Amino acid sequence: MKRRLALISEHASPFGVLGGVDSGGQNVYVGQLAKHLAAMGYTVDVFTRRDHTLLPEIADWVDGVRLIHVPAGPATHVRKEDLLPFMADFTGYVLQFCKRQTVTYDLIHANFWMSGLVAADVKRQLGIPFVMTFHALGRVRRLHQGKADEFPDERFAIEDRIAAEADAIIAECPQDEEDLCQLYHADPSKIVIIPCGFNPTEFEPLSKPLARVALGLPANERVLLQLGRMVPRKGIDTVIRSLAHLVQDYQTPAHLIVVGGDGNDFDSRITAEVSRLKAIAAEVGISDRVIFMGRQRREMLKYYYSAADVFITTPWYEPFGITPIEAMACGTPVIGANVGGIKFTVRDGETGYLVPPNEPVAIAERLAYLYQQPELLSTFRQQAIKRANALFTWQTVTTAIARLYERVVAENQPEQRSTINALALIDRRFEGALTALQTSRQQLQDSILSAAAMLSDCFQQGGKVLLCGNGGSAADAQHCAAEFVGRFRCGDRPGFPAMALTADSAVLTAWANDMGYDNVFARQVESFGKAGDVLIGISTSGRSQNVVQAFTVARSLGMQTLAILGGDGGELRLLADHCLLVPSSEPQHIQEVQIVIIHLLCELVEQWFVAPSSVVSRQPLANHLQAIERQLGKAIAPDGKAIAPDQFPAPIG
């Protein structure tokens, strides 16, 4: 369904210049989210304050996205700390816009607390539900900045109201969720963790030598990078001091590139901050090693990320922080402060290092270690690229946010509540299936290999396989037999002798009628089985008496037995020579994993029969684990990758 959305971002326009004191991650977030939502079919209006006389009221930005420049306050830059008095006008404009344009929005997504105030007031007037992304929390800011925080105290009460009235709240990392619950008493059921993202077409690894040539940087020097807003809380002074320690304590010379802001900025705070940082560099004796590049066009940032050996970001606190993700996407390891979103995006010892804020000695120690271990630095680069692309693309992020939108819209439309319940059920069932598959993948690999080897040996030596089970397991037994007799993937092989004991309805009904159903499989095992054959029993509980009795007879004949079970395995677990026990107590999830196991057994046996030299006993185990990884991985995720436990910490919906 095509929906119309309003994104409110009162001070951070997608047109904002990055690196300024009030321009940064929120500008990127709003712009990228709007573009990707439009690509998914949504119609998006971005409401942002008009801060220049040349800006039109309504501007088409990209297909499906309009920028609405709201006349609230003077048409010039106003510090975000001073914008609250203009929010009543902002709200009034949005209400009039909806009436004048006869626009009906399905949902509002507010960004930052003043936008949340507008959304909450619009909801009261028009009943439009809203989703909230705070991007930063006032109580957290006041805790870290104290008197330097110039936002009005009214912010705290407004944020309390927003947390109570929002239909859903997007926390950008686990720390954000914790702060919302502890400091604002937000309802945990309304909070969904969805991180920020990056655009892979915008940030990708470039050749380091070529990136340095493009920027005029020395080809063989050690280069460090700091990129972001020029404000004291970003801790750029800590990075400068760390370079001094690296040079003086570890005799490891390097250059630090600082990108962001410059002395010509309209805000004197940037000029003051750059001057302060230059004074610190002079104080610690490394002025010639710190290069202030000022603002850079966004399309140039990937050159800076790619040119650097390490990206360093050590703020006092950080609600999320997009720059570490952008750096990792360009293949640059990150040393980051162990705070907020950074400790979520950067994996310590895997894609870089986490250090305490305000501790330059710790940064220098990590840098020195990395420069002494070039292979580790290279490993971090590869792992950084992998993590960024696996978890933090805007496509992934927007998909999660769109799912949240649909849930919120449905919850506010009573006629769709049955749909909500159905979608929640779908999510729960998929989540349960994925958990069962993932756990089975971790626990059953060796057992699957052993079972496949036994079946392969049976066929190689002229034996046959009998299969039995009840209900859905009966169908699985017939399915498995059909794959063995016919083919699974390889057509150029003979049929494998396999027979499902559930397939002959005349035998089943006659024997069950005359002698009882508990013996229907045992009687057939007596008739068809012999030493060297294999009996496969499929059961979700392991307590089916007709399967138990069949196993007892098979063992007396010298046959080998394989049980594919769930739960605690019941009696069959003790009777089986080989047991594949699905670690789940839910029958439907057990059956879902059992069919994956059956397919794995068919493929492995087929591979080994066609290429006998690759039988388990003749090749390292690791070679065969790849087949299981490949098949279970495909069952878990469409792209063939397993779902990692550190991905989105809370399921959407």
Summary of the structure (lengths in Angstrom):
residues: 653
radius of gyration: 31.3
end to end distance: 18.3
largest distance: 99.3
contacts: 2300
relative contact order: 0.08
helix: 53%
strand: 14%
